[in-house]
Amino acid sequence: MDTGNKDNIGADLNATFKDSDTRVRFEEYNVPRSDSIGTPKIVRWVIKYSGGLIKNESQVSYVILCFFVVSITIFFLVVFGDESEIPLPSTPGPDYYAIPSQR
């Protein structure tokens, strides 16, 4: 299987790859950091928007737990709260509908 190269001279490709880094440019993609790959999005969101107050995942866990407890407490107070403490408007009596006498 002679390909026409009778002198067995190989092709010199050294000059081809010498300046390849100047000719070929690859776009870099935003690859997530290795420490944030396993963290849930809600945890990353709370850390990002906390303004620097929350710095790690354990603090986020406490914040989410406190938010959950406060939310459930407010829910039970609204749904099962004592209705007798809320003043309801009274129904007008029969005198309310009476036409005032003309003088």
trRosetta pair geometry for C-beta under 8 A, 3 or more apart (Angstrom, degrees):
i j d omega theta_ij theta_ji phi_ij phi_ji
2 5 7.3 -149 -171 47 78 61
2 6 7.3 38 -172 -89 128 63
5 8 6.3 99 132 -90 102 27
5 9 6.4 -138 -170 47 108 65
12 15 6.8 48 128 7 100 97
13 16 4.7 -45 -166 28 72 125
13 17 6.4 47 145 -7 90 102
14 17 6.8 -74 -154 45 29 92
14 18 6.4 50 152 -54 65 102
15 18 5.4 -34 -146 -2 36 125
16 20 7.2 35 140 -64 63 108
17 20 4.9 -30 -146 -19 54 128
19 22 4.9 -32 174 31 91 116
19 23 6.5 84 122 -18 85 101
20 23 5.8 -67 -149 42 40 105
20 24 5.8 -1 170 11 80 113
21 24 7.0 -66 -123 52 24 84
32 36 5.3 -112 175 83 110 107
32 37 5.7 136 104 -79 123 73
33 36 4.9 72 64 15 91 103
33 37 7.5 -134 93 -31 48 79
34 37 6.0 -31 -155 -6 38 117
35 38 8.0 -68 -177 34 36 91
35 39 7.5 25 143 -16 65 120
36 39 5.3 -61 -148 35 55 116
36 44 6.0 69 -153 -98 114 128
39 43 4.9 -108 176 79 105 130
39 44 5.6 118 112 -51 120 94
39 57 6.5 -137 -124 -91 116 124
40 43 4.8 96 64 4 82 103
40 44 7.3 -155 97 -1 45 86
41 44 5.7 -57 -148 41 37 109
41 45 6.0 41 153 -24 70 107
42 45 5.5 -52 -144 36 31 115
42 46 6.4 32 156 -20 65 103
42 60 8.0 145 121 172 80 127
42 64 7.3 72 138 -97 125 137
43 46 6.0 -52 -147 35 29 108
43 47 6.5 26 154 -14 62 107
43 57 5.6 9 -165 -123 137 87
43 60 4.8 101 -139 127 80 162
44 47 5.9 -57 -148 40 31 110
44 48 6.1 32 155 -22 66 110
45 48 5.7 -57 -146 36 28 112
45 49 6.2 -5 168 8 66 112
46 49 6.7 -72 -137 52 23 88
46 50 5.9 40 162 -50 64 109
46 54 6.0 -33 139 85 95 156
46 60 4.8 126 86 -132 138 107
46 63 6.2 159 -174 85 142 142
46 64 7.1 -93 -68 -57 162 97
47 50 6.0 -45 -140 9 24 119
47 54 5.5 -118 -108 103 58 102
47 55 7.1 77 -139 -134 102 16
47 56 7.8 56 -106 -80 125 10
47 60 6.2 -55 -54 -71 86 126
50 53 4.6 -116 156 51 106 87
50 54 3.9 -83 -168 25 178 100
50 63 7.9 -102 -105 -88 128 171
52 55 7.4 20 -170 -76 53 87
54 59 4.6 -176 -147 117 84 124
54 60 5.7 95 173 -72 135 71
54 63 6.2 -42 -97 -26 142 147
55 59 6.2 67 42 23 61 149
56 59 5.5 99 59 11 68 101
56 60 7.3 -126 108 -4 38 92
57 60 5.3 -53 -148 36 39 115
57 61 6.4 47 152 -26 68 99
58 61 5.5 -45 -152 28 36 116
58 62 6.9 35 151 -16 63 100
59 62 5.8 -52 -153 35 37 110
59 63 6.4 36 151 -19 67 105
60 63 5.6 -54 -147 37 35 112
60 64 6.2 31 156 -16 68 107
61 64 6.0 -57 -145 39 28 107
61 65 6.2 29 155 -19 63 109
62 65 5.6 -55 -145 38 30 113
62 66 6.3 30 157 -17 65 106
63 66 5.9 -55 -147 38 29 109
63 67 6.3 30 154 -19 64 107
64 67 5.6 -52 -145 37 32 114
64 68 6.3 36 154 -22 64 106
65 68 5.7 -55 -149 35 30 113
65 69 6.4 28 155 -17 65 106
66 69 5.8 -54 -145 37 32 110
66 70 6.3 29 157 -15 66 107
67 70 6.0 -57 -146 40 28 108
67 71 6.2 30 155 -21 64 110
68 71 5.7 -57 -146 37 27 112
68 72 6.4 24 158 -15 64 107
69 72 6.0 -56 -146 38 29 108
69 73 6.3 30 154 -20 63 108
70 73 5.7 -55 -147 37 30 114
70 74 6.4 29 157 -17 65 106
71 74 6.0 -55 -148 37 29 108
71 75 6.3 33 152 -23 63 107
72 75 5.5 -52 -148 34 32 117
72 76 6.5 27 157 -15 66 105
73 76 6.1 -58 -148 38 29 105
73 77 6.4 28 154 -18 64 108
74 77 5.7 -56 -146 38 32 112
74 78 6.3 28 158 -17 66 107
75 78 6.1 -62 -151 38 27 106
75 79 6.1 8 161 -5 66 114
76 79 6.0 -60 -133 47 30 100
76 80 5.4 -25 -174 33 70 112
77 80 7.3 -64 -107 60 13 72
77 81 5.0 43 177 -72 56 108
78 81 6.1 -14 -115 -12 12 119
81 85 7.8 -80 156 43 101 118
82 85 5.2 70 100 -3 104 107
83 86 5.7 -54 -163 30 55 111
92 96 3.4 -14 168 -4 123 172
92 97 7.2 123 118 -36 124 80
93 96 5.6 128 60 -13 55 99
94 97 6.4 -62 -164 37 45 101
94 98 7.0 59 143 -41 70 99
95 98 5.3 -38 -153 8 46 123
